[in-house]
Amino acid sequence: MASRSIPPLRAAGRCLIIAPPKAYAQGFATAKPRSYYLPARASTLAATKPAAATSRRSAATKAEEAPTTASKAAEPARTPIPAVSGTPLPDAPSPTPGSELDATDGSSKPIDWTQSYHGLGTSAFPPEVSAILQAPLDPDDIEVKPDGIIYLPEIKYRRILNAAFGPGGWGLAPRGELMVHEKLVTREYALVVHGRFVAQARGEQQYFSEEGVSTAAEGCKSNALMRCCKDLGIASELWDPRFIRKFMKAHAVQQWVEHVTTKKRKQIWLRKDDEVRYPFKKS
């Protein structure tokens, strides 16, 4: 009878088949992941620097800071700027009594320039101021109206006053309300120089529509200024008949022109070095 003993290789194969394969899977599945610590690169590099390099850097830093500290010590001490308190700045100091800037009549009350004549004729202006006010006019500054009246533009009166008294040293004070009439506005003004009443005149200006009242009011002020300046001797030649005749003969001419819209022909005056302007043209 043949022996039933199993060869060793077959016995080993049966053991492998019989062994449950899940044992390996369970071994791998139950394994927990390990955590690893990675230090920062900068920390690692800092830790690896030798102590000698650190000492050299600190020494160099101290050497660089030394001149800076010395220069700061050499600079003068600066006054600190105080914080904003919110308190408004004080007004300008009041002028001393009797000075040119004194705007009172000896009492504590300010002058009412709508009625006052404070300082009228108290003293003459200095010679250098009088020379500016009474200087002869340049013929190139004088203009000619179509009706033959010569005049000085109002801006040049202001330039003469600024040259004589300085900007802000003079002013026009209204003496009443603006009177608006039909096609005409008027108002009275006083010329005040360095706190003194100098002259008074009523200005006037025509207007053609209600929209032009404000512009006419400004022209009225300039007209009053021109009339006040006569009392100071500014452009006094313009009221001298002999000067007017000489100027017209030397610098003005009459010419026939035609109105552009109405086609009417008429003679107008103009400067010899000027040209015919709208609404006229040469006929």
C-alpha positions as CSV (number, residue, x, y, z in Angstrom):
1,M,0.0,0.0,0.0
2,A,1.4,3.3,-1.1
3,S,2.3,5.8,1.5
4,R,0.0,8.9,1.8
5,S,2.6,11.3,3.1
6,I,2.5,14.8,1.4
7,P,5.6,16.1,-0.2
8,P,7.2,19.0,1.6
9,L,6.6,21.5,-1.3
10,R,2.9,20.6,-1.5
11,A,2.5,21.0,2.2
12,A,4.1,24.4,2.0
13,G,1.8,25.4,-0.9
14,R,-1.3,24.4,1.2
15,C,-0.1,26.5,4.0
16,L,0.2,29.5,1.8
17,I,-3.3,29.1,0.4
18,I,-4.8,28.5,3.7
19,A,-3.2,31.6,5.3
20,P,-5.7,34.5,5.2
21,P,-4.5,37.3,2.8
22,K,-6.3,39.9,4.9
23,A,-3.7,39.6,7.6
24,Y,-1.2,41.7,5.5
25,A,-3.8,44.3,4.6
26,Q,-4.8,44.7,8.2
27,G,-1.1,45.1,9.1
28,F,-0.7,47.9,6.7
29,A,-4.0,49.6,7.4
30,T,-3.5,49.8,11.1
31,A,-0.1,51.4,10.7
32,K,-0.3,55.1,11.9
33,P,1.5,57.8,9.9
34,R,4.4,59.4,11.7
35,S,4.8,63.1,12.0
36,Y,8.1,64.8,11.1
37,Y,9.4,68.2,12.3
38,L,11.1,70.4,9.6
39,P,12.8,73.5,11.1
40,A,12.5,76.9,9.2
41,R,15.3,77.6,6.8
42,A,16.1,81.0,8.3
43,S,16.3,79.6,11.8
44,T,18.6,76.8,10.6
45,L,20.9,79.3,8.9
46,A,20.9,81.6,11.9
47,A,21.7,78.7,14.2
48,T,24.5,77.6,12.0
49,K,26.2,81.0,11.9
50,P,29.3,81.1,14.0
51,A,29.5,83.4,16.9
52,A,32.5,85.2,15.4
53,A,30.4,86.5,12.5
54,T,27.8,87.9,14.8
55,S,30.4,89.7,16.8
56,R,31.9,91.2,13.7
57,R,28.5,92.5,12.5
58,S,27.7,94.1,15.8
59,A,31.1,95.9,15.8
60,A,30.5,97.2,12.3
61,T,27.1,98.5,13.2
62,K,28.5,100.3,16.2
63,A,31.1,101.9,13.9
64,E,28.5,103.2,11.5
65,E,26.2,104.6,14.2
66,A,29.1,106.5,15.8
67,P,29.4,109.3,13.2
68,T,25.6,109.6,12.9
69,T,25.4,110.2,16.7
70,A,28.1,112.7,16.5
71,S,26.4,114.7,13.7
72,K,23.2,114.7,15.6
73,A,24.9,116.1,18.6
74,A,26.5,118.8,16.4
75,E,23.1,120.0,15.0
76,P,21.5,122.9,16.9
77,A,18.5,122.1,19.0
78,R,15.2,122.6,17.2
79,T,12.3,124.3,18.8
80,P,9.3,121.9,18.8
81,I,6.2,123.1,17.0
82,P,3.3,123.5,19.4
83,A,0.1,121.6,18.7
84,V,-2.8,123.4,17.1
85,S,-4.9,124.8,19.8
86,G,-7.9,125.8,17.7
87,T,-7.8,129.4,18.9
88,P,-8.0,131.9,16.0
89,L,-5.2,134.3,15.3
90,P,-5.5,137.7,17.0
91,D,-6.5,140.8,15.0
92,A,-3.9,143.2,13.7
93,P,-2.8,145.7,16.4
94,S,-4.9,148.9,16.4
95,P,-3.1,152.0,15.0
96,T,-2.0,154.7,17.4
97,P,-4.3,157.7,17.7
98,G,-3.5,160.4,15.3
99,S,-1.6,158.2,12.8
100,E,-2.6,157.8,9.1
101,L,-4.0,154.4,9.9
102,D,-6.2,155.6,12.7
103,A,-9.8,154.9,11.6
104,T,-11.4,156.7,14.5
105,D,-12.3,160.4,15.1
106,G,-10.6,160.5,18.5
107,S,-13.2,158.3,20.2
108,S,-13.4,154.5,20.5
109,K,-16.1,154.3,17.8
110,P,-15.1,153.6,14.2
111,I,-15.7,156.3,11.5
112,D,-19.0,156.1,9.6
113,W,-17.8,156.9,6.1
114,T,-21.4,157.2,4.8
115,Q,-21.6,160.5,6.7
116,S,-18.2,161.5,8.1
117,Y,-15.7,164.0,6.6
118,H,-12.9,163.0,8.9
119,G,-9.5,164.3,8.0
120,L,-10.7,166.6,5.2
121,G,-8.0,169.3,4.5
122,T,-5.9,168.5,7.6
123,S,-2.6,168.4,5.8
124,A,-1.0,168.2,2.4
125,F,0.4,165.0,0.9
126,P,4.2,164.7,0.7
127,P,6.0,166.3,-2.3
128,E,6.8,162.9,-3.8
129,V,3.2,161.9,-3.7
130,S,2.0,165.2,-5.2
131,A,4.5,164.7,-8.1
132,I,2.9,161.3,-8.9
133,L,-0.6,162.7,-8.7
134,Q,0.1,165.8,-10.8
135,A,2.4,164.2,-13.4
136,P,1.7,165.2,-17.0
137,L,-0.3,162.6,-19.0
138,D,1.3,160.5,-21.7
139,P,-0.5,161.2,-25.0
140,D,-0.5,157.5,-25.8
141,D,-2.7,156.9,-22.7
142,I,-5.5,159.3,-23.8
143,E,-8.4,157.8,-25.8
144,V,-10.9,159.6,-28.1
145,K,-14.6,158.8,-28.2
146,P,-16.5,159.0,-31.5
147,D,-18.2,162.2,-30.4
148,G,-14.8,163.9,-29.9
149,I,-14.5,163.7,-26.1
150,I,-11.1,162.7,-24.8
151,Y,-10.8,160.6,-21.7
152,L,-8.4,158.4,-19.6
153,P,-9.4,154.8,-19.1
154,E,-10.5,154.2,-15.5
155,I,-7.9,151.5,-14.9
156,K,-5.2,154.1,-15.3
157,Y,-6.7,156.2,-12.5
158,R,-6.3,153.2,-10.3
159,R,-2.7,152.7,-11.3
160,I,-1.9,156.3,-10.5
161,L,-3.5,156.0,-7.0
162,N,-1.6,152.7,-6.4
163,A,1.7,154.3,-7.4
164,A,1.0,157.3,-5.1
165,F,-0.5,155.6,-2.0
166,G,0.2,151.9,-2.5
167,P,-2.4,149.2,-3.1
168,G,-4.7,149.2,-0.1
169,G,-3.8,152.7,0.9
170,W,-6.9,154.2,-0.6
171,G,-10.5,153.2,-1.2
172,L,-14.0,154.2,-2.3
173,A,-16.6,154.3,0.4
174,P,-20.3,154.4,-0.7
175,R,-22.2,157.4,0.7
176,G,-25.6,156.1,-0.1
177,E,-27.7,153.3,-1.8
178,L,-27.5,152.5,-5.5
179,M,-30.3,154.5,-7.2
180,V,-31.7,152.6,-10.2
181,H,-33.6,154.8,-12.6
182,E,-35.0,154.0,-16.0
183,K,-31.9,153.2,-18.1
184,L,-29.6,154.9,-15.6
185,V,-28.0,154.0,-12.2
186,T,-26.3,156.5,-9.9
187,R,-24.5,156.3,-6.6
188,E,-22.4,158.7,-4.4
189,Y,-18.9,157.6,-3.3
190,A,-16.2,159.1,-1.1
191,L,-12.5,158.7,-1.8
192,V,-10.6,157.8,1.4
193,V,-6.8,157.9,1.5
194,H,-4.9,156.5,4.6
195,G,-8.0,157.0,6.8
196,R,-8.7,160.6,5.5
197,F,-11.6,161.9,3.6
198,V,-10.3,163.3,0.3
199,A,-13.1,163.8,-2.2
200,Q,-16.7,163.0,-2.9
201,A,-18.6,162.5,-6.2
202,R,-21.7,160.9,-7.7
203,G,-21.1,158.4,-10.5
204,E,-23.6,157.4,-13.2
205,Q,-23.9,154.8,-15.8
206,Q,-26.5,153.9,-18.4
207,Y,-27.9,150.4,-18.9
208,F,-30.3,148.9,-21.5
209,S,-31.8,145.8,-19.8
210,E,-32.3,144.6,-16.3
211,E,-29.5,142.0,-16.7
212,G,-27.0,144.8,-17.1
213,V,-27.7,146.6,-13.8
214,S,-24.8,144.9,-12.0
215,T,-22.4,145.8,-14.8
216,A,-23.8,149.4,-14.8
217,A,-23.2,149.6,-11.0
218,E,-19.5,148.8,-11.5
219,G,-19.3,151.4,-14.2
220,C,-21.0,153.9,-11.9
221,K,-18.3,153.3,-9.3
222,S,-15.5,153.9,-11.9
223,N,-17.2,157.1,-13.0
224,A,-17.3,158.4,-9.4
225,L,-13.6,157.5,-9.0
226,M,-12.7,159.5,-12.1
227,R,-14.6,162.5,-10.7
228,C,-13.0,162.2,-7.3
229,C,-9.5,162.2,-8.8
230,K,-10.1,165.6,-10.3
231,D,-9.7,167.0,-6.7
232,L,-6.3,165.4,-6.5
233,G,-5.1,166.9,-9.8
234,I,-5.0,163.6,-11.6
235,A,-5.4,164.0,-15.4
236,S,-6.4,167.6,-15.0
237,E,-5.4,168.3,-18.6
238,L,-8.6,166.5,-19.8
239,W,-10.7,169.5,-18.5
240,D,-8.4,172.1,-19.9
241,P,-9.9,173.5,-23.2
242,R,-6.5,174.6,-24.6
243,F,-5.0,171.2,-24.0
244,I,-8.0,169.5,-25.6
245,R,-7.7,171.6,-28.8
246,K,-3.9,171.0,-29.1
247,F,-4.4,167.2,-28.5
248,M,-7.2,166.9,-31.1
249,K,-5.2,168.8,-33.7
250,A,-2.1,166.7,-33.1
251,H,-3.5,163.2,-32.4
252,A,-7.1,163.0,-33.6
253,V,-8.9,163.1,-37.0
254,Q,-12.5,163.1,-38.3
255,Q,-13.6,160.4,-40.7
256,W,-16.8,159.5,-42.6
257,V,-18.1,156.0,-41.6
258,E,-21.2,153.9,-42.2
259,H,-23.1,152.1,-39.5
260,V,-23.1,148.3,-40.2
261,T,-26.7,147.6,-39.4
262,T,-28.6,150.9,-40.0
263,K,-26.4,151.9,-43.1
264,K,-26.4,155.5,-41.9
265,R,-23.3,157.6,-42.7
266,K,-21.8,160.0,-40.2
267,Q,-18.5,161.6,-39.1
268,I,-16.7,160.3,-36.1
269,W,-13.5,161.2,-34.2
270,L,-10.7,158.7,-33.7
271,R,-7.0,158.8,-33.0
272,K,-4.8,159.1,-36.0
273,D,-3.0,155.8,-35.1
274,D,-6.3,154.0,-34.5
275,E,-8.7,152.2,-36.9
276,V,-12.5,152.3,-37.5
277,R,-14.1,149.7,-35.3
278,Y,-17.5,147.9,-35.1
279,P,-20.3,148.9,-35.5
280,F,-18.8,151.3,-38.0
281,K,-16.9,150.8,-41.2
282,K,-15.2,153.2,-43.7
283,S,-17.6,154.6,-46.2
